[in-house]
């Protein structure tokens, strides 16, 4: 090919971008990416603490006749546990323990009946995670048994505000 022919090919491919014709495609792609990036299922907990509580509640509520949606959403939360732990202030060993719990529980969650068979073991492990999350320290403290979340620094300052 000669140099003159390559110049015309470049013009043909570059002209739509310069004229703005490429903006339609670019804006569509960006809009689709934006939509996919920000889609968060309604049942996704906002924190590892909330995920712990949701997991406990859903495990306790699980019945042989639970709906497919209830069971699937419980498995979703189990899948999100490591991600939510990673987004928290937990140290790596705590995150690894949560990941092991998630993976092990998902192995039991092949069917509702299988998970029900292992429910007591899973709930005992979940209690171990509660202690781990309580000991994590830096973030808000929470009483997972009563769904009561509080910030220790605020409660501490309230206790001594009369000084």
C-alpha positions as CSV (number, residue, x, y, z in Angstrom):
1,X,0.0,0.0,0.0
2,X,1.2,3.5,-0.7
3,X,1.3,6.3,1.8
4,X,-1.6,8.2,0.2
5,X,-3.9,5.1,0.6
6,X,-3.0,4.7,4.3
7,X,-3.8,8.4,4.9
8,X,-7.4,7.9,3.5
9,X,-7.9,4.8,5.6
10,X,-6.9,6.8,8.7
11,X,-9.3,9.6,7.8
12,X,-12.2,7.2,7.2
13,X,-11.7,5.7,10.7
14,X,-10.8,8.8,12.6
15,X,-13.4,11.2,11.0
16,X,-16.5,9.7,12.8
17,X,-14.7,10.1,16.1
18,X,-13.8,13.8,15.4
19,X,-17.3,14.5,14.1
20,X,-19.0,13.1,17.2
21,X,-20.4,10.0,15.5
22,X,-18.5,7.8,17.9
23,X,-20.0,9.6,20.9
24,X,-23.3,7.6,20.5
25,X,-21.5,4.3,20.8
26,X,-19.2,5.6,23.6
27,X,-22.1,7.0,25.7
28,X,-24.1,3.8,25.3
29,X,-21.2,1.7,26.4
30,X,-20.5,4.0,29.4
31,X,-24.2,4.0,30.3
32,X,-24.3,0.2,30.3
33,X,-21.1,0.0,32.3
34,X,-22.5,2.5,34.8
35,X,-25.7,0.5,35.2
36,X,-23.9,-2.8,35.7
37,X,-21.3,-1.3,38.1
38,X,-23.9,0.2,40.4
39,X,-26.5,-2.7,40.5
40,X,-26.6,-4.0,44.0
41,X,-29.2,-6.6,44.9
42,X,-31.7,-5.4,47.5
43,X,-30.7,-8.3,49.8
44,X,-27.0,-7.6,49.9
45,X,-26.0,-6.5,53.4
46,X,-24.0,-3.2,53.7
47,X,-21.4,-4.5,56.1
48,X,-19.9,-7.7,57.4
49,X,-21.8,-7.1,60.7
50,X,-25.1,-6.9,58.9
51,X,-24.2,-9.9,56.8
52,X,-23.5,-11.9,60.0
53,X,-26.9,-11.0,61.4
54,X,-28.7,-11.7,58.1
55,X,-26.9,-15.1,57.8
56,X,-28.0,-16.0,61.4
57,X,-31.6,-14.9,60.8
58,X,-31.9,-16.8,57.5
59,X,-30.3,-19.9,58.9
60,X,-32.7,-20.0,61.9
61,X,-35.7,-19.3,59.6
62,X,-34.7,-22.0,57.1
63,X,-37.3,-24.7,56.8
64,X,-37.6,-27.8,54.5
65,X,-40.3,-25.9,52.6
66,X,-38.4,-22.6,52.3
67,X,-38.8,-20.9,49.0
68,X,-36.1,-21.2,46.4
69,X,-35.6,-17.4,46.6
70,X,-35.0,-17.5,50.4
71,X,-32.5,-20.3,49.9
72,X,-30.8,-18.6,47.0
73,X,-30.6,-15.3,48.9
74,X,-29.0,-17.0,51.9
75,X,-26.4,-18.5,49.6
76,X,-25.8,-15.1,48.0
77,X,-25.1,-13.6,51.5
78,X,-22.8,-16.5,52.3
79,X,-20.9,-15.8,49.0
80,X,-20.6,-12.1,49.9
81,X,-19.2,-12.6,53.4
82,X,-15.5,-12.6,52.3
83,X,-16.0,-9.5,50.1
84,X,-17.7,-7.6,53.0
85,X,-15.0,-8.7,55.4
86,X,-12.4,-7.5,52.9
87,X,-14.2,-4.1,52.8
88,X,-14.0,-3.8,56.6
89,X,-11.1,-3.1,59.0
90,X,-10.6,-6.8,59.8
91,X,-7.1,-8.2,59.7
92,X,-6.1,-10.9,57.2
93,X,-6.4,-13.8,59.6
94,X,-10.0,-12.8,60.4
95,X,-10.8,-12.4,56.8
96,X,-9.4,-15.9,56.1
97,X,-11.5,-17.4,58.8
98,X,-14.6,-15.8,57.3
99,X,-13.7,-17.0,53.9
100,X,-13.2,-20.6,55.2
101,X,-16.6,-20.3,56.9
102,X,-18.2,-19.1,53.7
103,X,-16.7,-21.8,51.6
104,X,-17.5,-24.6,54.0
105,X,-21.1,-23.5,54.5
106,X,-21.6,-23.2,50.8
107,X,-20.4,-26.8,50.5
108,X,-23.3,-27.7,52.9
109,X,-25.7,-25.5,51.0
110,X,-26.2,-27.8,48.0
111,X,-29.8,-28.3,49.0
112,X,-32.0,-26.9,51.8
113,X,-32.2,-30.4,53.4
114,X,-28.4,-30.7,53.4
115,X,-27.9,-27.3,55.0
116,X,-30.6,-28.1,57.6
117,X,-28.6,-31.3,58.4
118,X,-25.6,-29.1,59.1
119,X,-27.4,-26.1,60.6
120,X,-26.3,-26.5,64.2
121,X,-22.6,-26.8,63.2
122,X,-22.9,-23.8,60.9
123,X,-24.6,-21.8,63.7
124,X,-21.8,-22.7,66.1
125,X,-19.2,-21.5,63.6
126,X,-21.2,-18.4,63.1
127,X,-21.1,-17.7,66.8
128,X,-17.3,-18.0,66.6
129,X,-17.3,-15.4,63.9
130,X,-19.4,-13.1,66.1
131,X,-16.7,-13.1,68.7
132,X,-14.1,-12.5,66.0
133,X,-16.1,-9.5,64.7
134,X,-16.6,-8.2,68.2
135,X,-12.8,-8.4,68.9
136,X,-12.0,-6.6,65.6
137,X,-12.1,-3.3,67.3
138,X,-11.8,-0.2,65.1
139,X,-15.3,0.0,63.6
140,X,-18.7,0.3,65.3
141,X,-19.3,-2.3,68.0
142,X,-22.5,-4.3,67.7
143,X,-24.6,-6.7,69.8
144,X,-25.5,-9.2,67.1
145,X,-27.9,-11.0,69.4
146,X,-30.2,-7.9,69.5
147,X,-29.4,-6.2,66.2
148,X,-28.2,-3.2,68.2
149,X,-25.4,-1.3,66.7
150,X,-23.6,1.4,68.6
151,X,-20.4,3.4,68.4
152,X,-18.3,2.8,71.6
153,X,-16.7,6.2,71.3
154,X,-20.1,7.9,71.4
155,X,-21.4,5.8,74.3
156,X,-18.1,6.4,76.1
157,X,-18.3,10.2,75.7
158,X,-22.0,10.2,76.8
159,X,-21.0,8.3,80.0
160,X,-18.5,11.0,80.9
161,X,-20.3,14.1,79.5
162,X,-21.2,15.2,83.1
163,X,-17.5,15.7,83.9
